[in-house]
Amino acid sequence: MTTTLTRPIDVEPVDPPRVQRADRHLGAWAVLITGLALFMASLDNLVVTTALPVIRVHLHAGLSGLEWTVNAYTLTFAVFLLTATAFGERFGRRRTFMLGIAIFTTASALAAIAPNIDFLIAARAIQGAGGAMIMPLSLTLLSAAVKPERRNAALGIWGAIGGAAIALGPLVGGAVTTGWSWHYIFWLNVPIGIVLVPLAWWKLAESRGTQSRLDIPGALLVSGGLLGVVLGLVRGNDSGWTSSSVLASFAVGAVLLTAFIRWELRTTTPMLNLRIFQNRGFAAINVTGMLFSFGMFGTVFFLSQFLQTVQGYSPLGAGLRVLPWTGMPMLLAPFVGILAQRVGGKPLVVTGLILQAISLTWLALLLSPTTPYTDMVPAFLVAGVGMTLFFVPVASLVLGSVPKEQEGLASGTNAAFRELGGVFGIALLGAVFSSSGGYLSAQDYVNGLRPAMYVGALVVVIGVVIALLVPSRRSLSAPALASLERIKEIPLRATQDRLSA
């Protein structure tokens, strides 16, 4: 027998601490990039609210124009969320995410130079389309970039950043409008977007979903259907709810959405697997999110104007005075995240909705042209605690209700429902406001505001009932628990590929 001597192969030893540092490095970059993009897109939901009275005067806009300034953004955001998510699954999540940032940044510059209300509304609509490409994909990209054991912490930071954007929206809008001009609330996005595009290309890994084909008919049907329904809601205040144009918008939207449902149930490559709505938890948390946004965004739209139009505060003064409500997530989010791990998300969401309904009813009973601000603060604080209890655990409830491969679409669906809730809130509460009051005097404004807030509180109460249908962790079935555990163990393929390259 012949013995063959071989020279041992030199293998560079793996340094586990160095690999761990690399993992943390990439995860930190993912949190920073996706967090900044989320902050930028979320901020524009509320940054305009404290600037609305100034925009109304400067651009000679009426209530309809102010509603469109907000709803043009939320409308296109909601309409294109599912479509944008599907594009990300098919053509690459990082690529679509970067395109969304570029569109959002360009539209922000256009909004900043708007010479009239129609130009501003068009720019806001383009902003919403870009934001729709940013928000759901930021969550999916972040989930793929962090270690499983750090995933909950990363999601908590991501949610806290979104909460901070909502908290700071009225304050930033008021400060910028008072110190410079309302145009600069849009210029702020431009340098952030310019920096984020190359950073996303450099530090985020590309990934795709399981779909090999893009569901173009489904994307067109759902976009057209949602657009028709939302247009009817937004135009109802101006044209009349029984006018032919509004009824036609509702009819076209209903027909297209019905066709979308039929198509998605038949096609072999659906953009949205509608069967996931058979999951009680997923369906309930989406409807709950829509009803919560209805009450919150619809109310803040009018409250920020009340502080300026009725009580005479500057935009900055109004933003500061809303801060006990909108700023609460920045203070309480870390504690609520720890609490959610101990008691679960459902009890916190239900409690948050109850507190929100209490605060809206409280304010509706309290407000008058001469109500001192100090009397409003307790209600604002209750609303802020309720908002924090809702926002912090909602992302985990959404992702925990679906299998891993449906995460992107689940995130996009939930965001779409919440944005539609904001559109419905502003449109329908605007109709209630217009039917009872207006801008003629301080008392006239309060006459419209109070019934609008009662309606907002009622809708949030309905949200409490729906939230009770969300299964608690202890009541989940064995397959659902197994799905939840798989979601918590998302493999770090993107990170591993970078380390091995």
Residue pairs with C-beta under 8 A, 6 or more apart in sequence:
19 499
22 495
22 499
23 147
23 492
23 495
23 499
26 145
26 203
26 495
26 498
27 145
27 146
27 147
27 150
27 154
27 495
29 145
29 199
29 203
29 204
30 141
30 142
30 145
30 146
30 154
30 203
30 204
31 142
31 146
31 154
31 157
31 158
33 196
33 199
33 200
33 203
33 204
34 138
34 139
34 141
34 142
34 158
34 204
35 138
35 157
35 158
35 161
36 161
36 192
36 196
37 97
37 100
37 101
37 134
37 138
37 196
37 200
38 134
38 135
38 138
38 158
38 161
38 162
38 165
39 161
39 162
39 164
39 165
40 101
40 104
40 134
40 165
40 189
40 192
40 193
40 196
41 104
41 130
41 131
41 134
41 135
41 165
42 135
42 161
42 162
42 165
42 166
42 169
43 165
43 166
43 168
43 169
43 172
44 73
44 108
44 127
44 131
44 169
44 189
45 73
45 74
45 165
45 166
45 169
45 297
45 422
46 165
46 166
46 169
46 170
46 173
46 297
46 300
46 326
47 169
47 170
47 172
47 173
47 185
48 55
48 69
48 70
48 73
48 124
48 173
48 185
49 70
49 169
49 170
49 173
49 300
49 301
49 304
49 305
50 170
50 171
50 173
50 174
50 177
50 304
50 308
50 315
50 316
50 318
50 319
50 322
51 173
51 174
51 176
51 177
51 182
51 185
51 315
52 66
52 69
52 70
52 301
52 304
52 305
53 305
53 308
53 309
53 315
54 177
54 182
54 315
55 61
55 66
55 69
55 117
55 120
55 182
56 62
56 65
56 66
58 182
59 65
59 114
59 116
59 117
59 120
60 117
61 69
61 117
63 237
63 430
63 433
63 434
63 438
63 439
64 237
64 238
65 117
65 121
67 234
67 237
67 426
67 427
67 430
68 117
68 121
68 234
69 117
69 120
69 121
69 124
70 124
70 301
70 426
71 230
71 234
71 423
71 426
71 427
72 121
72 122
72 124
72 125
72 128
73 124
73 125
73 127
73 128
73 131
74 128
74 297
74 419
74 420
74 422
74 423
74 426
75 125
75 128
75 227
75 230
75 231
75 234
75 423
76 125
76 126
76 127
76 128
76 129
76 132
77 128
77 129
77 131
77 132
77 135
77 415
77 419
78 128
78 132
78 226
78 230
78 416
78 419
78 420
78 423
79 132
79 223
79 226
79 227
79 230
80 128
80 129
80 132
80 133
80 223
81 132
81 135
81 136
81 412
81 413
81 415
81 416
81 419
82 219
82 222
82 223
82 271
82 272
82 409
82 412
82 413
82 416
83 132
83 219
83 222
83 223
83 271
84 96
84 100
84 129
84 132
84 133
84 136
84 137
84 412
85 136
85 137
85 408
85 409
85 411
85 412
86 211
86 214
86 215
86 218
86 219
86 271
86 272
86 409
87 96
87 133
87 214
88 95
88 96
88 97
88 133
88 136
88 137
88 140
88 209
88 408
89 208
89 209
89 210
89 211
89 408
89 409
90 208
90 209
90 211
90 212
90 213
90 214
91 208
91 214
92 206
92 207
92 208
93 137
93 140
93 141
93 206
93 207
93 208
93 209
93 408
94 141
94 200
94 201
94 204
94 205
94 206
94 207
95 206
96 133
96 137
97 133
97 134
97 137
97 138
97 141
97 200
97 204
98 197
98 200
98 201
99 133
100 130
100 131
100 132
100 133
100 134
100 137
101 130
101 133
101 134
101 193
101 196
101 197
101 200
102 130
102 193
102 197
103 126
103 129
103 130
103 133
104 127
104 130
104 131
104 133
104 134
104 189
104 193
105 130
105 189
105 190
105 192
105 193
105 194
105 197
106 126
106 130
107 123
107 124
107 126
107 127
107 129
107 130
108 123
108 127
108 186
108 187
108 188
108 189
108 190
108 193
109 186
109 187
109 190
110 119
110 122
110 123
110 126
111 120
111 123
111 124
111 127
111 186
112 183
112 184
112 186
112 187
112 190
113 183
114 120
114 123
114 183
123 186
135 415
136 408
136 411
136 412
136 415
137 408
138 158
139 155
139 158
139 395
139 407
139 411
140 207
140 407
140 408
140 411
141 204
141 207
142 154
142 155
142 158
143 151
143 154
143 155
143 399
143 407
143 490
144 205
144 207
144 490
144 492
144 493
144 494
144 495
145 204
145 205
145 492
145 494
145 495
146 154
146 492
147 492
147 495
148 488
148 489
148 490
148 491
148 492
151 488
151 490
152 337
152 341
152 396
152 488
155 395
155 396
155 399
156 333
156 334
156 337
156 392
158 395
159 333
159 337
159 391
159 392
159 394
159 395
160 329
160 330
160 333
160 334
160 337
160 392
162 391
163 329
163 330
163 333
163 387
163 388
163 391
163 392
164 329
164 330
166 326
166 329
166 387
166 391
167 323
167 326
167 327
167 328
167 329
167 330
168 326
168 327
169 326
170 300
170 304
170 318
170 319
170 322
170 323
170 326
171 316
171 319
171 320
171 322
171 323
171 326
171 327
172 185
172 188
172 319
173 182
173 185
173 315
173 319
174 314
174 315
174 316
174 317
174 318
174 319
174 320
175 315
175 316
175 319
176 182
176 184
176 185
176 188
177 184
177 185
177 315
177 316
178 314
178 315
178 316
178 317
179 316
204 494
205 494
205 495
205 497
205 498
206 494
207 493
207 494
209 405
209 408
210 405
211 269
212 269
213 269
214 271
215 264
215 267
215 269
215 270
215 271
217 263
217 267
218 260
218 263
218 264
218 267
218 270
218 271
218 272
219 271
221 256
221 257
221 259
221 260
221 263
222 256
222 257
222 260
222 271
222 272
224 252
224 253
224 256
225 252
225 253
225 254
225 255
225 256
225 257
225 258
225 259
225 260
226 253
226 257
226 416
226 420
227 253
228 249
228 250
228 251
228 252
228 253
228 254
228 256
229 249
229 250
229 253
229 254
229 257
230 253
230 420
230 423
230 427
231 249
231 253
232 246
232 247
232 249
232 250
232 253
233 423
233 424
233 427
233 428
234 423
234 427
235 245
235 246
235 249
236 246
236 427
236 431
237 427
237 430
237 431
237 434
239 245
239 246
240 246
241 431
261 274
263 270
264 270
264 271
264 272
264 273
264 274
265 274
271 409
272 409
272 413
273 406
273 409
276 282
276 402
276 406
276 410
277 283
279 401
279 402
279 480
280 469
280 470
280 471
281 397
281 400
281 401
281 469
281 470
281 471
281 476
281 480
282 398
282 401
282 402
282 410
284 466
284 467
284 469
284 470
285 349
285 394
285 397
285 398
285 401
285 414
285 467
285 470
286 398
286 413
286 414
286 417
287 417
287 463
287 466
288 349
288 353
288 463
288 466
288 467
288 470
289 394
289 414
289 417
289 418
289 421
290 417
290 418
290 420
290 421
290 424
291 421
291 459
291 460
291 462
291 463
291 466
292 352
292 353
292 356
292 390
292 418
292 421
292 460
292 463
293 418
293 419
293 420
293 421
293 422
293 425
294 421
294 422
294 424
294 425
294 428
294 456
294 459
294 460
294 463
295 356
295 357
295 360
295 425
295 456
295 457
295 459
295 460
295 463
296 356
296 383
296 387
296 422
296 425
297 421
297 422
297 425
297 426
298 422
298 424
298 425
298 426
298 428
298 429
298 430
298 452
298 456
299 360
299 363
299 425
299 429
299 452
299 453
299 456
300 322
300 325
300 326
301 425
301 426
301 429
301 430
302 429
302 433
302 449
302 452
302 453
303 322
303 363
303 449
304 318
304 319
304 322
305 445
306 367
306 445
306 446
306 449
307 313
307 317
307 318
307 321
307 322
307 373
308 314
308 315
308 317
308 318
309 439
309 442
309 445
310 369
310 442
310 445
310 446
311 369
311 373
313 321
321 373
321 376
322 380
324 377
324 380
324 381
324 384
325 359
325 380
325 381
325 383
325 384
325 387
326 384
326 387
327 384
328 381
328 384
328 385
328 387
328 388
329 384
329 387
329 388
329 391
329 392
332 384
332 385
332 388
333 388
333 391
333 392
336 348
336 388
336 389
336 392
336 393
337 392
337 393
339 348
340 348
340 392
340 393
340 396
344 393
344 472
344 473
345 393
345 394
345 396
345 397
345 400
346 397
346 467
346 470
346 471
346 472
347 472
348 389
348 390
348 392
348 393
349 389
349 390
349 393
349 394
349 397
349 467
349 470
350 464
350 467
350 468
351 386
351 389
352 385
352 386
352 387
352 388
352 389
352 390
352 391
353 386
353 390
353 460
353 461
353 463
353 464
353 467
354 386
354 464
355 382
355 383
355 385
355 386
355 389
356 383
356 386
356 387
356 390
356 460
357 457
357 460
357 461
357 464
358 382
358 386
359 379
359 380
359 382
359 383
359 386
360 383
360 453
360 454
360 456
360 457
360 460
361 453
361 454
361 457
362 378
362 379
362 382
363 376
363 379
363 453
364 450
364 451
364 453
364 454
364 457
366 375
366 376
366 379
367 376
367 446
367 449
367 450
367 453
368 446
369 442
369 443
369 445
369 446
394 414
395 411
397 470
398 410
398 411
398 414
399 407
399 410
399 411
399 487
400 484
400 487
401 410
401 480
402 410
402 483
402 487
403 483
403 486
403 487
404 483
404 486
404 487
404 490
407 487
425 456
425 459
428 455
429 452
429 453
429 455
429 456
430 452
432 448
432 451
432 452
432 455
433 448
433 449
433 451
433 452
434 448
435 448
436 447
436 448
436 450
436 451
436 452
437 444
437 445
437 446
437 447
437 448
437 449
438 444
438 445
438 448
439 445
471 480
473 481
473 484
476 484
